[in-house]
């Protein structure tokens, strides 16, 4: 089975995470699959720049015109396209930032920069793995399910769920703004376990109820307005859809 | 009965450890009190009302391996249609369960009567036919030292559900605060042995002071069904914290875990599930039975009260109030299934 790992405009942190966090599994990945393209590790010399693949994993947001062209090429050559990381699934920080920064016409034409978009704005994406960076265990689970012809599972729980399982005191109780109740879990409450509030880097979870979340904040004496910049930070296009603004 | 100082209480913990018990007790960590393995006896915290986690986390861990099985498949380059987890032979009857061996016998030191009642409830669920062998392995030889609770906080309501009395056979020691010292009584031969005393004492039951008392209408499934919790659940984000911190929520999910390194060995694990999650009532075809938060809340109430009453002759709620105290928006179900009387 052929796999390919591509990178669009991003910090390349997701692919780096896969390489560093897979541990012994990375060997299994190389031994069990044909990988013709892995940004940072193996890139084709000559021939097709985007080899045919059964599953293509793409990180990064679509920011430049070149990104757009590459992505369309990837879609044509791959049977299954999986967006990995929040940049690819919701546009991440670049989504909101590129809409708030005014670029001169000259800069736009020289750099061919556009407003950042997630992959799903440009092509049909078959599955999205969230996280900034992506979670290596979740990647393995998704890959093995795909190999079996099954659709991978999106976590159906919030960060609060895993945070309580990890035995943490609630940060909202301490008066800190935390997106835990609406953010998608699956990260093992990595941030809240070390005392930092959740910024919702995996986007809103499938049943996120913003109205209820705002009511919760009011009950705690926290300001809803203060939460909005946090919501826009990582959740990009996804929060725009939920907020309907 | 013995009157012990704080140091002597800590010596009891050390003594239990020397006898091969893994001693679990309340300890203050990061702003909350929770049950942790007491490797250092001085970490024991005795002035607390509630713990974030409960004995359930040790008797029914969040994730445990049930067994491994062999799969004959390997990954080849045919495409996406390969079935990976095929079991060797027509039926996996030769599977030998692999118990995750408990590190030693468990001992809960300094837990409140409500938590002791939650162990009794888990026993009823897990040890009734068919017996859960994983739970039984952890449960065997369990030692319990109950710390009597003097006064609950505003979320406690154990008296309203009879969770304040320690059931018979569920305590080896009972500890009562008496000024700066502690009155410790032996409630079982093992407890007596630890105190180097003969005989078992029948002590007068102690009941904590409650800030609030309720009369709960618990047996009636129809009355729960007929009420509308929409106003109560306005601020519920379905985060499922209530079921995580509940000492009696035992629902679980079964998953097969594959590894890329060794595709032939598949691990079947049991992980915690919550009725507040969509996956709890989702079936093949994408159908979900409990769609809204109102339905899921009612389901939780029905399971705790009428269903448990019918199946185990015991309420599934011990009145610890954890689900209210640790809910991000403090959603209080007590007014929904009953009314406040004091």
Boltz contact constraints between the chains, C-beta under 6 A:
constraints:
  - contact:
      token1: [A, 1]
      token2: [B, 77]
      max_distance: 6.0
  - contact:
      token1: [A, 24]
      token2: [B, 261]
      max_distance: 6.0
  - contact:
      token1: [A, 25]
      token2: [B, 260]
      max_distance: 6.0
  - contact:
      token1: [A, 25]
      token2: [B, 261]
      max_distance: 6.0
  - contact:
      token1: [A, 28]
      token2: [B, 260]
      max_distance: 6.0
  - contact:
      token1: [A, 28]
      token2: [B, 261]
      max_distance: 6.0
  - contact:
      token1: [A, 29]
      token2: [B, 260]
      max_distance: 6.0
  - contact:
      token1: [A, 32]
      token2: [B, 75]
      max_distance: 6.0
  - contact:
      token1: [A, 140]
      token2: [B, 260]
      max_distance: 6.0
  - contact:
      token1: [A, 144]
      token2: [B, 258]
      max_distance: 6.0
  - contact:
      token1: [A, 147]
      token2: [B, 84]
      max_distance: 6.0
  - contact:
      token1: [A, 148]
      token2: [B, 84]
      max_distance: 6.0
  - contact:
      token1: [A, 149]
      token2: [B, 80]
      max_distance: 6.0
  - contact:
      token1: [A, 149]
      token2: [B, 81]
      max_distance: 6.0
  - contact:
      token1: [A, 156]
      token2: [B, 277]
      max_distance: 6.0
  - contact:
      token1: [A, 156]
      token2: [B, 278]
      max_distance: 6.0
  - contact:
      token1: [A, 156]
      token2: [B, 279]
      max_distance: 6.0
  - contact:
      token1: [A, 157]
      token2: [B, 240]
      max_distance: 6.0
  - contact:
      token1: [A, 157]
      token2: [B, 277]
      max_distance: 6.0
  - contact:
      token1: [A, 158]
      token2: [B, 239]
      max_distance: 6.0
  - contact:
      token1: [A, 160]
      token2: [B, 239]
      max_distance: 6.0
  - contact:
      token1: [A, 160]
      token2: [B, 241]
      max_distance: 6.0
  - contact:
      token1: [A, 161]
      token2: [B, 240]
      max_distance: 6.0
  - contact:
      token1: [A, 164]
      token2: [B, 241]
      max_distance: 6.0
  - contact:
      token1: [A, 164]
      token2: [B, 244]
      max_distance: 6.0
  - contact:
      token1: [A, 164]
      token2: [B, 245]
      max_distance: 6.0
  - contact:
      token1: [A, 165]
      token2: [B, 62]
      max_distance: 6.0
  - contact:
      token1: [A, 165]
      token2: [B, 244]
      max_distance: 6.0
  - contact:
      token1: [A, 167]
      token2: [B, 34]
      max_distance: 6.0
  - contact:
      token1: [A, 167]
      token2: [B, 52]
      max_distance: 6.0
  - contact:
      token1: [A, 167]
      token2: [B, 53]
      max_distance: 6.0
  - contact:
      token1: [A, 169]
      token2: [B, 30]
      max_distance: 6.0
  - contact:
      token1: [A, 169]
      token2: [B, 31]
      max_distance: 6.0
  - contact:
      token1: [A, 169]
      token2: [B, 32]
      max_distance: 6.0
  - contact:
      token1: [A, 172]
      token2: [B, 328]
      max_distance: 6.0
  - contact:
      token1: [A, 181]
      token2: [B, 237]
      max_distance: 6.0
  - contact:
      token1: [A, 181]
      token2: [B, 239]
      max_distance: 6.0
  - contact:
      token1: [A, 181]
      token2: [B, 328]
      max_distance: 6.0
  - contact:
      token1: [A, 182]
      token2: [B, 237]
      max_distance: 6.0
  - contact:
      token1: [A, 207]
      token2: [B, 238]
      max_distance: 6.0
  - contact:
      token1: [A, 209]
      token2: [B, 237]
      max_distance: 6.0
  - contact:
      token1: [A, 212]
      token2: [B, 235]
      max_distance: 6.0
  - contact:
      token1: [A, 212]
      token2: [B, 236]
      max_distance: 6.0
  - contact:
      token1: [A, 212]
      token2: [B, 237]
      max_distance: 6.0
  - contact:
      token1: [A, 213]
      token2: [B, 237]
      max_distance: 6.0
  - contact:
      token1: [A, 215]
      token2: [B, 234]
      max_distance: 6.0
  - contact:
      token1: [A, 215]
      token2: [B, 235]
      max_distance: 6.0
  - contact:
      token1: [A, 216]
      token2: [B, 235]
      max_distance: 6.0
  - contact:
      token1: [A, 216]
      token2: [B, 328]
      max_distance: 6.0
  - contact:
      token1: [A, 216]
      token2: [B, 329]
      max_distance: 6.0
  - contact:
      token1: [A, 219]
      token2: [B, 329]
      max_distance: 6.0
